[in-house]
Amino acid sequence: MLKFKENIVYVFLASAFIGLGISFGKIYAFHLVFFVSLLVFPFKKVKYFFLNKPAFITVFPALMFLFYLLSMFWSPNLFYSIQYLGYLFFGVAIIYITFFSVNNIKQLKNVLIVLGSVLLVEVLICLLEMYSSFRYPISPYSKLVTYFGHGYKIDQNLSSSVKSLLLSVPTGFHWNPNNLATLLSLALPFTLLSTNKWIKYLGSLLLLFVLGATNSRGVMLSVLIMILFIFLKEFIVSKKVFLAIMSLCLILFIVPNKLNPFSSVSNRISDSIDAVFGMFENKQTSNSLGARQELMKNALDELDDNLWLGAGAGSSKFIQEKNGKVANKLTSLHNFWLEILVDAGIVFFLIFIGWYFLIVNKLFKIHQTNDPFLIYVSKASAIALLGLIISAVSCSSIIYFFPFWILLSIALVVLKISVNKNYAIS
């Protein structure tokens, strides 16, 4: 029984990592493992912890859930609020089950080994999806998906060339190429900073290889910035080398495409910048960028009347339906930060952002500890959280994206272990 209590958290996190990848309709394997995890969850320790004035950084997820719960009283659509609270509940549950179950470096290492193993399996599946006729059964592009309570997403009226393109786009366990790309971006700092050369070089190369096939422009920009940050922070000590790199990057954008051997790379970077910052320009286009602009406009128009407390949990989706679905199908805002602002208001938004950067700041300060593994995890987590600021605009929403909550839980566990006196659990 003791062994079961110790190991259930690894199964729990693995199931959360896979998420929709093992499911039937709305029921995931994660949901089943979650209820099993509750049987051994240390409720007495949790009660003691919260009654002894815990740090704001650890109690905030619970406060976030309570605020969104209260927002149901002024939300215009109760159904969407309940649905959103369901997503948020499981996200917060991931944080606290991990936080109260992982209490030392050995357990934290096991967590990364388990998650890394699941990621490796997913990457291998993605490579098969890219270069063979294989398609993971629970994928919108798999004909077998209907046997698992999901809909097949390839329209039979599409041309053969478009179908062929879709069938070569990897989705892995994460259903949507943008979700998959966001996951890969969160994992990349952990491979790039690894002391294991196989993980550092081969692992990072595989992640980038699959990431390129997703064609997720916002995530590509996020990854570029993270790689540059890691490279400059960890390896560059000479100002001359730094200037040389910056000059090369400038040349990639200035030299005409015909004379530029890296034109495809510079075009991809340019497209990525347009995808992220073009949303804030006052113009409409007929592509996905134009759809995102319209989603943002609808949300910001509604925000004028709900600036302080927000429109309520899940209202960002209701707003789009009220204005007519964008492109006849889109209701999710596709911008997690704006989603928080619209649903919860400017006061909560600023508190959330402050909490988010407080975590990042504390993670970067852990270099004072003597444990190299803790330094590695803290740096990788901090950089992944910073990269998510941009990559979060690629997903339809992050609220139901379990890897985001797993990353937050790992970050809080690292802080707990590094300053045990402030995060004591008796």
SEFIFI-519461 format. One line per 3 residues: number of its first residue (from 1); their letters; for each residue x, y, z of C-alpha. Coordinates in steps of 0.1 Angstrom, whole numbers. Example, Ala and Ser with C-alpha at 12.3 -4.5 7.8 and 13.67 -1.06 7.14 Angstrom:
2
1 = AS = 123 -45 78 ~ 137 -11 71 $
//
This chain:
426
1 = MLK = 0 0 0 ~ 29 24 8 ~ 44 17 -26 $
4 = FKE = 11 24 -42 ~ 9 58 -24 ~ 44 67 -35 $
7 = NIV = 39 58 -71 ~ 4 69 -79 ~ 16 105 -85 $
10 = YVF = 38 93 -114 ~ 8 75 -130 ~ -13 106 -123 $
13 = LAS = 11 130 -140 ~ 17 106 -169 ~ -21 104 -175 $
16 = AFI = -24 142 -173 ~ 5 146 -198 ~ -13 123 -222 $
19 = GLG = -47 139 -216 ~ -70 134 -245 ~ -45 109 -260 $
22 = ISF = -62 81 -239 ~ -99 89 -238 ~ -134 80 -249 $
25 = GKI = -154 110 -256 ~ -152 134 -227 ~ -138 108 -203 $
28 = YAF = -100 106 -201 ~ -78 80 -184 ~ -67 110 -164 $
31 = HLV = -101 114 -149 ~ -101 78 -137 ~ -65 81 -122 $
34 = FFV = -75 113 -106 ~ -103 97 -85 ~ -79 69 -76 $
37 = SLL = -53 95 -65 ~ -79 111 -42 ~ -80 78 -22 $
40 = VFP = -44 83 -10 ~ -43 122 -11 ~ -30 135 23 $
43 = FKK = -60 157 31 ~ -49 161 68 ~ -15 175 57 $
46 = VKY = -32 198 33 ~ -56 211 60 ~ -26 217 83 $
49 = FFL = -7 234 56 ~ -34 259 47 ~ -43 267 83 $
52 = NKP = -7 277 90 ~ -6 308 67 ~ 11 294 36 $
55 = AFI = 30 316 12 ~ 9 335 -13 ~ 27 318 -42 $
58 = TVF = 13 284 -31 ~ -22 294 -21 ~ -29 315 -52 $
61 = PAL = -42 286 -74 ~ -69 279 -48 ~ -78 316 -46 $
64 = MFL = -80 316 -84 ~ -105 288 -84 ~ -126 305 -56 $
67 = FYL = -127 338 -76 ~ -138 321 -108 ~ -164 302 -87 $
70 = LSM = -178 335 -74 ~ -178 349 -109 ~ -207 325 -117 $
73 = FWS = -230 350 -100 ~ -224 377 -127 ~ -216 354 -157 $
76 = PNL = -241 356 -185 ~ -240 319 -193 ~ -241 294 -164 $
79 = FYS = -233 264 -186 ~ -201 278 -199 ~ -191 289 -164 $
82 = IQY = -195 254 -150 ~ -176 240 -180 ~ -148 264 -175 $
85 = LGY = -147 257 -137 ~ -144 220 -145 ~ -112 227 -166 $
88 = LFF = -99 250 -139 ~ -106 225 -111 ~ -86 197 -127 $
91 = GVA = -57 222 -135 ~ -56 233 -98 ~ -59 196 -88 $
94 = IIY = -28 188 -108 ~ -9 215 -90 ~ -19 205 -55 $
97 = ITF = -17 167 -59 ~ 18 171 -73 ~ 28 197 -47 $
100 = FSV = 18 175 -17 ~ 30 142 -32 ~ 65 152 -44 $
103 = NNI = 86 162 -14 ~ 123 156 -23 ~ 148 156 -51 $
106 = KQL = 146 118 -57 ~ 108 120 -63 ~ 113 151 -85 $
109 = KNV = 138 132 -106 ~ 113 103 -110 ~ 87 128 -122 $
112 = LIV = 110 140 -150 ~ 120 105 -159 ~ 83 95 -162 $
115 = LGS = 73 126 -182 ~ 104 124 -204 ~ 96 88 -212 $
118 = VLL = 60 97 -222 ~ 73 126 -243 ~ 98 102 -261 $
121 = VEV = 69 79 -270 ~ 48 108 -283 ~ 77 121 -304 $
124 = LIC = 82 87 -320 ~ 45 86 -327 ~ 48 120 -343 $
127 = LLE = 76 109 -365 ~ 55 80 -377 ~ 27 104 -384 $
130 = MYS = 50 126 -405 ~ 67 99 -425 ~ 43 70 -428 $
133 = SFR = 6 62 -432 ~ 4 56 -395 ~ -19 79 -375 $
136 = YPI = -24 78 -337 ~ -60 64 -333 ~ -72 93 -311 $
139 = SPY = -63 120 -336 ~ -87 142 -356 ~ -70 129 -388 $
142 = SKL = -75 92 -380 ~ -105 73 -393 ~ -104 52 -362 $
145 = VTY = -111 82 -340 ~ -149 77 -343 ~ -145 44 -323 $
148 = FGH = -133 65 -293 ~ -162 89 -292 ~ -146 117 -312 $
151 = GYK = -152 132 -346 ~ -132 127 -378 ~ -120 162 -389 $
154 = IDQ = -110 157 -425 ~ -137 169 -449 ~ -142 144 -477 $
157 = NLS = -147 174 -501 ~ -111 185 -496 ~ -87 181 -525 $
160 = SSV = -62 151 -524 ~ -33 175 -520 ~ -48 192 -489 $
163 = KSL = -57 158 -474 ~ -22 146 -480 ~ -8 178 -462 $
166 = LLS = -31 173 -432 ~ -22 136 -429 ~ 15 145 -426 $
169 = VPT = 9 170 -398 ~ 17 154 -364 ~ -7 156 -335 $
172 = GFH = 6 129 -312 ~ -14 127 -280 ~ -25 163 -281 $
175 = WNP = -52 163 -309 ~ -43 197 -323 ~ -9 206 -340 $
178 = NNL = -8 239 -320 ~ -13 221 -287 ~ 14 197 -297 $
181 = ATL = 37 225 -306 ~ 31 243 -273 ~ 39 211 -254 $
184 = LSL = 72 207 -274 ~ 81 243 -266 ~ 76 237 -228 $
187 = ALP = 98 206 -230 ~ 126 222 -251 ~ 143 241 -222 $
190 = FTL = 145 208 -203 ~ 164 191 -231 ~ 186 221 -240 $
193 = LST = 198 225 -204 ~ 202 188 -197 ~ 237 176 -187 $
196 = NKW = 230 143 -206 ~ 245 148 -241 ~ 220 125 -257 $
199 = IKY = 191 144 -242 ~ 207 178 -249 ~ 215 172 -286 $
202 = LGS = 194 144 -300 ~ 164 152 -278 ~ 164 189 -287 $
205 = LLL = 169 181 -324 ~ 139 157 -324 ~ 117 182 -306 $
208 = LFV = 126 209 -331 ~ 121 185 -360 ~ 86 177 -350 $
211 = LGA = 79 213 -340 ~ 88 224 -375 ~ 62 200 -390 $
214 = TNS = 34 215 -369 ~ 39 248 -386 ~ 28 267 -355 $
217 = RGV = 41 302 -361 ~ 36 317 -326 ~ 53 287 -310 $
220 = MLS = 82 290 -334 ~ 88 325 -323 ~ 86 315 -287 $
223 = VLI = 111 287 -292 ~ 135 310 -312 ~ 136 334 -283 $
226 = MIL = 141 307 -257 ~ 170 291 -277 ~ 186 326 -281 $
229 = FIF = 182 333 -244 ~ 196 299 -233 ~ 225 302 -258 $
232 = LKE = 235 338 -247 ~ 229 332 -210 ~ 247 298 -207 $
235 = FIV = 274 299 -234 ~ 282 334 -245 ~ 308 353 -224 $
238 = SKK = 323 374 -252 ~ 307 406 -264 ~ 323 401 -298 $
241 = VFL = 306 367 -303 ~ 273 383 -291 ~ 276 411 -317 $
244 = AIM = 285 386 -344 ~ 254 366 -338 ~ 232 397 -338 $
247 = SLC = 248 408 -370 ~ 241 375 -386 ~ 205 376 -376 $
250 = LIL = 202 411 -391 ~ 217 399 -424 ~ 191 371 -426 $
253 = FIV = 164 398 -428 ~ 182 423 -450 ~ 198 401 -477 $
256 = PNK = 175 394 -507 ~ 160 358 -507 ~ 178 348 -538 $
259 = LNP = 212 356 -522 ~ 203 343 -488 ~ 210 307 -481 $
262 = FSS = 188 308 -450 ~ 159 325 -467 ~ 134 298 -457 $
265 = VSN = 145 302 -421 ~ 142 339 -421 ~ 108 337 -438 $
268 = RIS = 96 313 -411 ~ 108 337 -384 ~ 92 366 -401 $
271 = DSI = 59 347 -404 ~ 61 339 -368 ~ 65 375 -357 $
274 = DAV = 36 385 -380 ~ 14 358 -364 ~ 20 371 -329 $
277 = FGM = 23 408 -333 ~ 1 412 -363 ~ -29 404 -341 $
280 = FEN = -25 439 -326 ~ -25 458 -359 ~ -57 476 -370 $
283 = KQT = -64 456 -401 ~ -82 424 -411 ~ -70 396 -433 $
286 = SNS = -88 366 -446 ~ -65 340 -431 ~ -62 326 -395 $
289 = LGA = -46 359 -384 ~ -78 378 -394 ~ -99 354 -375 $
292 = RQE = -78 359 -344 ~ -81 397 -348 ~ -119 394 -349 $
295 = LMK = -119 371 -318 ~ -99 397 -300 ~ -121 426 -311 $
298 = NAL = -152 409 -299 ~ -136 402 -265 ~ -122 437 -261 $
301 = DEL = -156 453 -269 ~ -172 432 -242 ~ -144 441 -217 $
304 = DDN = -154 478 -218 ~ -185 469 -198 ~ -168 444 -175 $
307 = LWL = -134 459 -168 ~ -130 454 -131 ~ -146 420 -123 $
310 = GAG = -146 406 -158 ~ -175 390 -176 ~ -173 358 -156 $
313 = AGS = -158 323 -160 ~ -161 310 -195 ~ -177 342 -208 $
316 = SKF = -150 347 -234 ~ -165 318 -253 ~ -201 330 -249 $
319 = IQE = -191 364 -262 ~ -180 349 -295 ~ -212 330 -299 $
322 = KNG = -232 361 -291 ~ -214 379 -319 ~ -217 350 -343 $
325 = KVA = -190 323 -345 ~ -159 337 -361 ~ -152 319 -394 $
328 = NKL = -185 301 -387 ~ -167 278 -361 ~ -144 296 -337 $
331 = TSL = -156 304 -302 ~ -124 300 -281 ~ -104 332 -278 $
334 = HNF = -70 318 -288 ~ -52 341 -264 ~ -50 329 -228 $
337 = WLE = -39 362 -214 ~ -67 381 -229 ~ -91 353 -219 $
340 = ILV = -81 359 -182 ~ -86 396 -186 ~ -120 393 -202 $
343 = DAG = -133 366 -179 ~ -118 378 -146 ~ -112 415 -150 $
346 = IVF = -82 437 -149 ~ -76 435 -111 ~ -74 397 -111 $
349 = FLI = -54 398 -143 ~ -27 419 -128 ~ -26 397 -97 $
352 = FIG = -23 366 -119 ~ 5 382 -139 ~ 23 392 -107 $
355 = WYF = 20 357 -93 ~ 33 342 -126 ~ 64 364 -127 $
358 = LIV = 70 359 -90 ~ 73 322 -97 ~ 97 329 -126 $
361 = NKL = 118 353 -105 ~ 121 329 -76 ~ 130 300 -99 $
364 = FKI = 159 321 -114 ~ 172 328 -79 ~ 176 291 -70 $
367 = HQT = 211 292 -83 ~ 222 298 -47 ~ 214 262 -38 $
370 = NDP = 242 236 -40 ~ 221 210 -57 ~ 228 210 -95 $
373 = FLI = 197 191 -104 ~ 175 216 -86 ~ 193 244 -105 $
376 = YVS = 187 226 -138 ~ 150 221 -132 ~ 145 257 -119 $
379 = KAS = 162 272 -149 ~ 143 250 -174 ~ 110 257 -157 $
382 = AIA = 116 295 -156 ~ 125 296 -193 ~ 96 274 -203 $
385 = LLG = 72 297 -184 ~ 87 328 -201 ~ 84 311 -235 $
388 = LII = 48 303 -228 ~ 40 340 -227 ~ 42 339 -265 $
391 = SAV = 33 303 -273 ~ 1 305 -252 ~ -15 325 -281 $
394 = SCS = -12 295 -304 ~ -36 273 -285 ~ -73 279 -285 $
397 = SII = -70 281 -247 ~ -44 270 -220 ~ -71 264 -193 $
400 = YFF = -76 228 -204 ~ -40 222 -215 ~ -27 199 -187 $
403 = PFW = 10 203 -195 ~ 7 239 -185 ~ -5 229 -151 $
406 = ILL = 21 202 -148 ~ 48 228 -155 ~ 34 251 -128 $
409 = SIA = 32 222 -103 ~ 69 213 -110 ~ 79 249 -105 $
412 = LVV = 61 251 -71 ~ 77 217 -61 ~ 111 231 -69 $
415 = LKI = 105 261 -48 ~ 92 240 -19 ~ 122 218 -19 $
418 = SVN = 147 246 -23 ~ 134 267 6 ~ 120 239 28 $
421 = KNY = 116 262 58 ~ 90 283 40 ~ 71 254 24 $
424 = AIS = 72 229 53 ~ 47 201 52 ~ 46 182 84 $
//
